Amino acid sequence: MTGTHARHSRFGLTLRGFAACTLSLSAAVTQAADWPVFRGPGGMGISDAKNLPVAWSPSENIAWKAPLPGPGASSPSVFGDRIYLTYFTGYLDQAGGVGGEPERLQRHLLALNRADGTVVWDQAVQGKLPEEEKIRDHGFAANSPAVDAERVYVFFGKNGVLAFGHDGKQQWQADVGDRTNGWGTAASPVLDGDLVFINASVESGSLVALDRKTGAERWRAGGIKDSWSTPVMVTAPNGRRELVIAYMGAVAAYDPATGTQLWTCETDITWYMVPSIIAADGVVYCLGGRGGITSLAVRAGGEGDVTKTHRLWTSVKGANVSSPVYLDGHLYFVNDARGVAYCVKADTGDVVYEERLGSPQFYASALLADGKLYYLSREGRTYVLAAKPSFEQVAVNDLRDRGVFNGSPAVDGSRLLIRSDKFLYCVGK
């Protein structure tokens, strides 16, 4: 990996030998503030962390700043004493999504020291060709890693799903399809029990369950059309656990053990689906689409087509990219294209407030923590709002670095991790 070593030397980062970087299992298991999957434990974008930063700038309240060897739209995952992040190099990795040659495309999994952001190891995976000649907005590394005590799981599109040990050694690889799309691939792995769930809508129109230890395919459900949404695990009112996913035209639930479809609900959303579902008190909330119906609520736990029996409401207020959060009977989210922050009643969908923020685009999903909402714009401004059903802007923080901020913020103890195409910032003391 001579090229990788050279890159890190050029960026002033320190590589450590594999023998010196074995993760302490006991430390990993007992770590109190891990953020191991996209949108944190449970995938709902909520953290119980306290004393998170409110105000920062490039010269204020930055614990450390690590230059990244390549761009990406994925979010950081935190486990034990590590931060895991994906990026890509070699093709379309320059500003504006240009440059390089397809044969040079590599997708990377990067392990960083949680204390200071130095590189522990970097594993490169050669891109599988042919790939798209242009990936609009997001590049070749938009899927966030998922981490447990044994492995780090990454989804690299037509390169498949790969599992690495915490020492950086690859343990297995599983193919889930070889199709591509001009918007790239984005859904992140979901962990539950002894399975890894993958939304391979782009690659094969499938929802796939893999064995965590071996990567062997356990089951596959078809018909997952035009979906970039990361699935979530939901507990229905009857206590049944359901794997729920949104795709074009429908929200559907599956038995996580067998892949049997439990129920479907029409959304009346005519576009592809990107935001991740959230759930609270047995109700599923879904955003998506650019016009017309763009949000809805569905009571989980049904059988078959539940559109007439379990769909609670639909609304024309929603978002096409960023995902919402739930708190005390209200949904909070920001519209990705109009830069408008919303609070709506979870039981009816009625709008409580609708306020324009000062940035034009938001791809990052909402984060709820310590009584505050964090909305990160693509230009690098983070709007901090009070998490209550009346609009109160607490702070606006600017990290603009000539990069693009597509990944969602992650929580690192009492600090925040924010990534652009150029840097990973650790915000806080």
C-alpha positions as a printed Julia matrix, in Angstrom:
429×3 Matrix{Float64}:
   0.0     0.0     0.0
   2.8     2.36   -0.9
   0.42    4.9    -2.39
  -1.65    5.0     0.78
   1.44    5.54    2.95
   2.56    8.33    0.64
  -0.83   10.0     0.83
  -0.81    9.99    4.59
   2.72   11.34    4.74
   1.65   14.11    2.44
  -1.29   14.98    4.69
   0.88   14.87    7.78
  -0.95   11.88    9.28
   0.7     9.0    11.08
   0.07    5.37   10.17
   0.48    2.77   12.84
   1.4    -0.86   12.34
  -1.36   -3.44   12.51
   0.36   -5.15   15.44
   0.13   -2.0    17.54
  -3.51   -1.21   16.82
  -5.47   -4.15   18.2
  -8.64   -2.82   19.82
  -9.17   -3.63   23.48
 -12.38   -5.66   23.47
 -13.23   -4.81   27.05
 -12.81   -1.11   26.36
 -14.96   -1.41   23.23
 -17.77   -3.2    25.01
 -17.88   -0.85   27.98
 -17.46    2.41   26.08
 -20.37    4.59   27.22
 -20.73    6.9    24.25
 -20.38    4.85   21.07
 -22.1     5.95   17.84
 -21.65    2.67   15.94
 -24.06    3.0    13.0
 -25.6     5.63   10.75
 -27.69    8.02   12.87
 -26.48    6.39   16.09
 -27.86    3.56   18.25
 -31.28    2.59   16.88
 -30.76    4.7    13.74
 -33.07    7.49   14.94
 -30.61   10.41   15.03
 -30.96   10.81   18.82
 -28.25   10.92   21.48
 -28.5    11.1    25.26
 -25.11   12.87   25.46
 -24.84   15.99   27.6
 -22.82   19.19   27.35
 -22.47   19.04   23.58
 -20.97   22.14   21.97
 -23.29   24.93   20.91
 -20.88   27.45   19.37
 -17.76   26.87   17.29
 -15.74   28.2    14.38
 -12.54   27.16   12.55
 -10.53   28.72   15.39
 -12.87   28.12   18.34
 -13.95   24.96   20.15
 -12.24   22.53   17.74
 -10.6    19.65   19.62
  -8.83   18.47   16.46
  -9.1    18.61   12.68
  -7.94   15.72   10.51
  -7.34   16.16    6.77
  -8.99   13.43    4.72
  -7.1    11.79    1.82
 -10.26   11.76   -0.33
 -13.9    12.89   -0.46
 -17.01   11.11    0.73
 -20.61   11.67    1.79
 -20.72    9.05    4.54
 -21.01    9.78    8.25
 -18.45    8.82   10.93
 -19.07    5.83   13.19
 -17.59    5.7    16.7
 -16.7     2.55   18.63
 -14.28    2.07   21.51
 -11.2     4.2    20.9
 -11.79    4.44   17.14
 -13.61    6.49   14.55
 -14.4     4.76   11.26
 -15.07    6.64    8.03
 -15.2     5.88    4.29
 -13.82    7.88    1.39
 -12.74    7.29   -2.21
  -9.79    8.16   -4.44
  -8.57    7.89   -8.0
 -11.67    8.78  -10.0
 -13.99   11.81   -9.86
 -12.36   12.68   -6.53
 -11.39   16.25   -7.35
 -13.44   19.38   -6.63
 -16.63   19.33   -8.68
 -16.54   15.54   -9.08
 -13.99   15.4   -11.89
 -10.56   13.92  -12.57
  -8.83   10.58  -12.51
  -9.47    7.38  -14.43
 -12.03    4.62  -13.72
  -9.23    2.05  -13.4
  -7.79    4.02  -10.46
 -11.0     4.1    -8.42
 -10.55    2.86   -4.86
 -12.98    2.87   -1.96
 -11.41    3.19    1.48
 -12.25    2.36    5.07
 -10.3     4.63    7.4
  -9.72    4.01   11.11
  -8.82    7.06   13.19
  -7.73    7.48   16.78
 -10.67    8.9    18.69
  -8.44   11.01   20.94
  -6.6    13.04   18.33
  -7.75   12.04   14.81
  -4.49   10.4    13.75
  -4.77    7.52   11.29
  -4.57    4.01   12.73
  -5.03    2.18    9.43
  -6.46    2.66    5.95
  -7.79   -0.22    3.86
  -8.34    0.33    0.14
 -10.66   -1.74   -2.04
 -10.13   -1.62   -5.78
 -13.23   -0.38   -7.58
 -15.18   -2.96   -9.56
 -15.73   -1.8   -13.14
 -17.61   -0.66  -15.09
 -18.77    2.18  -12.84
 -20.8     5.3   -13.54
 -19.03    8.0   -15.52
 -20.49   10.64  -13.23
 -21.95   10.37   -9.73
 -24.11   13.4    -9.04
 -23.34   15.14   -5.74
 -22.31   12.14   -3.63
 -19.36   10.24   -5.12
 -18.41    6.63   -4.4
 -18.42    6.65   -0.57
 -21.84    7.66    0.76
 -22.61    4.54    2.85
 -21.64    4.86    6.53
 -19.84    2.02    8.37
 -21.54   -0.14   11.01
 -19.44   -1.42   13.91
 -19.66   -4.06   16.62
 -17.12   -5.58   19.03
 -15.78   -7.98   16.39
 -15.98   -6.17   13.05
 -16.49   -3.07   10.94
 -19.02   -3.57    8.13
 -18.99   -1.41    5.0
 -21.21   -1.39    1.92
 -19.32   -0.37   -1.2
 -22.02   -0.69   -3.87
 -21.14   -3.13   -6.63
 -17.94   -3.89   -4.68
 -20.27   -5.57   -2.21
 -20.43   -5.71    1.58
 -17.13   -6.19    3.38
 -16.26   -6.96    6.99
 -12.95   -5.94    8.56
 -11.55   -6.77   11.97
 -10.57   -3.89   14.23
  -6.99   -4.68   13.2
  -7.85   -3.67    9.62
  -7.75   -7.17    8.16
 -10.58   -8.12    5.8
 -12.62  -11.07    7.08
 -15.23  -11.54    4.37
 -16.87  -10.02    1.31
 -20.4   -10.61   -0.03
 -21.84   -9.56   -3.39
 -25.35   -8.1    -3.32
 -25.64   -7.0    -6.96
 -23.67   -5.24   -9.68
 -25.94   -2.51  -11.02
 -25.05    1.17  -10.66
 -26.9     4.48  -10.7
 -26.03    8.06  -11.55
 -26.88    9.06   -7.97
 -24.54    6.39   -6.62
 -25.38    4.17   -3.66
 -26.03    5.41   -0.12
 -27.87    3.02    2.23
 -25.82    1.99    5.28
 -25.58   -1.46    6.92
 -27.98   -2.21    9.79
 -27.0    -4.67   12.54
 -29.42   -6.82   14.5
 -28.84  -10.12   16.24
 -26.45  -12.17   14.12
 -27.44  -10.43   10.86
 -26.35   -7.5     8.71
 -29.16   -5.94    6.66
 -28.38   -4.23    3.36
 -30.66   -2.15    1.17
 -29.27   -3.16   -2.24
 -32.0    -1.4    -4.22
 -29.47    0.2    -6.56
 -27.41   -2.95   -7.01
 -30.13   -5.6    -7.38
 -33.53   -4.23   -6.28
 -33.2    -6.27   -3.1
 -33.2    -6.15    0.69
 -30.54   -8.64    1.8
 -29.69  -10.26    5.15
 -26.12  -11.51    5.67
 -24.56  -13.54    8.46
 -22.38  -11.26   10.59
 -19.62  -13.82   11.11
 -19.3   -15.2     7.59
 -21.1   -12.88    5.16
 -23.24  -15.8     3.96
 -26.6   -14.74    2.56
 -29.49  -15.68    4.88
 -32.36  -14.28    2.85
 -33.2   -11.84    0.06
 -36.43   -9.93   -0.61
 -37.05   -8.4    -4.03
 -39.07   -5.46   -5.3
 -37.06   -2.75   -3.51
 -37.34   -0.08   -6.16
 -35.66    3.34   -6.26
 -34.6     3.4    -2.62
 -31.51    4.99   -1.04
 -33.0     4.76    2.45
 -31.28    2.94    5.31
 -33.7     0.41    6.91
 -34.57    0.57   10.61
 -35.67   -1.92   13.25
 -39.08   -1.08   14.73
 -41.03   -2.56   17.63
 -44.74   -2.75   16.76
 -47.52   -2.12   19.32
 -47.99   -5.9    19.59
 -44.32   -6.32   20.5
 -43.3    -7.77   17.16
 -39.93   -6.62   15.84
 -40.03   -5.49   12.23
 -37.41   -4.43    9.68
 -38.93   -1.43    7.91
 -37.8     0.19    4.68
 -39.13    2.86    2.32
 -38.96    2.51   -1.44
 -40.74    4.17   -4.35
 -44.47    4.08   -3.7
 -44.46    2.16   -0.43
 -43.24    1.56    3.09
 -42.86   -2.13    3.92
 -42.01   -4.27    6.96
 -40.23   -7.63    6.95
 -39.62  -10.37    9.46
 -35.93   -9.81   10.25
 -35.29  -13.53   10.79
 -36.83  -14.87    7.57
 -37.35  -11.96    5.16
 -41.09  -12.63    4.96
 -42.97   -9.45    4.1
 -45.31   -8.56    6.97
 -47.09   -5.49    5.65
 -46.97   -2.75    3.03
 -48.42    0.74    2.97
 -48.8     3.01   -0.03
 -47.12    6.38    0.43
 -48.6     8.32   -2.51
 -45.04    9.67   -2.91
 -44.16    9.45   -6.6
 -40.39    9.95   -6.28
 -37.49    7.76   -5.18
 -36.98    7.43   -1.4
 -33.86    8.7     0.37
 -34.55    9.8     3.99
 -34.38    7.12    6.64
 -37.55    6.17    8.49
 -37.9     6.91   12.17
 -40.33    5.34   14.63
 -41.77    6.11   18.06
 -44.44    4.37   20.14
 -45.18    1.85   17.39
 -45.69    4.45   14.65
 -43.45    4.77   11.6
 -42.74    8.22   10.13
 -41.49    8.58    6.57
 -40.29   11.52    4.47
 -39.53   11.61    0.75
 -40.28   13.2    -2.59
 -39.97   16.62   -4.15
 -43.6    17.61   -4.56
 -47.12   16.58   -3.66
 -47.28   14.13   -0.74
 -43.86   14.17    0.96
 -44.47   12.68    4.41
 -46.73   10.19    6.18
 -47.27    8.2     9.37
 -48.1     4.47    9.55
 -48.91    2.37   12.59
 -46.67   -0.72   12.62
 -47.84   -4.24   13.41
 -50.3    -4.84   10.57
 -50.68   -7.63    8.01
 -50.77   -7.33    4.23
 -51.77   -4.02    2.63
 -52.41   -1.66    5.56
 -52.92    1.54    3.56
 -56.56    1.88    4.57
 -56.25    0.56    8.12
 -52.89    1.77    9.47
 -51.94    4.88    7.52
 -52.61    7.73    9.94
 -51.91   10.81    7.83
 -50.1    12.22    4.81
 -48.72   15.72    4.29
 -47.19   17.9     1.6
 -44.54   19.09    4.09
 -41.43   16.91    3.99
 -37.91   16.49    2.65
 -36.31   14.61   -0.22
 -32.88   13.84    1.29
 -32.45   14.59    5.0
 -34.04   12.43    7.7
 -36.14   13.66   10.67
 -36.08   13.18   14.44
 -38.89   12.67   16.97
 -39.35   14.23   20.41
 -42.37   14.43   22.71
 -45.08   14.04   20.08
 -43.39   16.19   17.41
 -41.31   15.59   14.3
 -38.42   17.92   13.47
 -36.68   18.13   10.1
 -35.28   20.51    7.51
 -36.26   20.57    3.85
 -33.14   19.78    1.85
 -33.85   22.07   -1.12
 -35.61   25.06    0.46
 -33.64   25.3     3.71
 -36.82   25.43    5.78
 -36.94   23.98    9.3
 -40.19   22.26   10.3
 -41.87   21.13   13.45
 -45.04   19.07   12.91
 -47.41   17.23   15.21
 -46.66   13.52   15.09
 -50.29   12.47   15.56
 -51.75   14.61   12.76
 -48.93   15.95   10.58
 -50.13   19.5    11.24
 -47.38   22.12   11.0
 -46.38   23.79   14.25
 -43.7    25.99   12.75
 -42.1    26.49    9.34
 -39.04   28.75    9.4
 -36.43   29.43    6.76
 -32.79   29.01    7.73
 -29.93   30.9     6.11
 -28.52   28.15    3.86
 -29.93   26.8     0.59
 -29.24   23.04    0.83
 -29.2    20.38    3.54
 -28.3    16.75    2.82
 -27.23   15.8     6.34
 -29.91   14.3     8.58
 -31.17   16.0    11.72
 -29.45   15.32   15.04
 -31.27   15.61   18.38
 -29.12   15.82   21.51
 -28.99   17.66   24.83
 -32.23   19.56   24.18
 -31.02   20.89   20.84
 -31.47   20.21   17.14
 -28.43   20.26   14.86
 -28.92   20.89   11.13
 -25.75   20.85    8.98
 -25.9    22.52    5.57
 -23.93   21.4     2.53
 -21.83   24.57    2.72
 -20.69   23.81    6.28
 -22.99   25.88    8.46
 -24.59   24.15   11.44
 -27.85   25.65   12.71
 -28.54   24.88   16.35
 -32.2    25.16   17.35
 -33.94   24.58   20.65
 -35.69   21.2    20.59
 -39.18   22.46   21.38
 -42.36   23.16   19.41
 -41.61   26.86   19.04
 -38.86   28.17   16.79
 -35.74   29.35   18.6
 -32.4    29.59   16.83
 -29.64   29.2    19.39
 -26.54   29.48   17.2
 -25.16   29.33   13.66
 -21.67   27.88   13.32
 -19.58   28.17   10.17
 -16.91   25.62    9.17
 -16.82   26.36    5.46
 -13.55   24.94    4.07
 -14.22   24.9     0.29
 -15.4    21.33    0.67
 -18.91   19.9     0.62
 -20.63   18.72    3.79
 -22.94   15.84    2.85
 -22.4    13.48    5.81
 -24.54   13.67    8.95
 -22.97   14.77   12.25
 -22.05   12.01   14.7
 -21.77   12.17   18.49
 -18.44   11.42   20.15
 -19.07   11.56   23.91
 -19.61   15.23   24.64
 -18.22   16.23   21.24
 -19.49   16.28   17.66
 -17.87   14.81   14.55
 -18.5    16.71   11.33
 -16.98   15.7     7.98
 -16.58   17.51    4.71
 -14.92   16.34    1.52
 -11.66   17.68    2.93
 -11.6    17.31    6.71
 -13.03   15.51    9.72
 -13.66   17.94   12.56
 -13.94   17.0    16.19
 -15.98   19.83   17.71
 -15.82   20.4    21.45
 -13.31   20.46   24.27
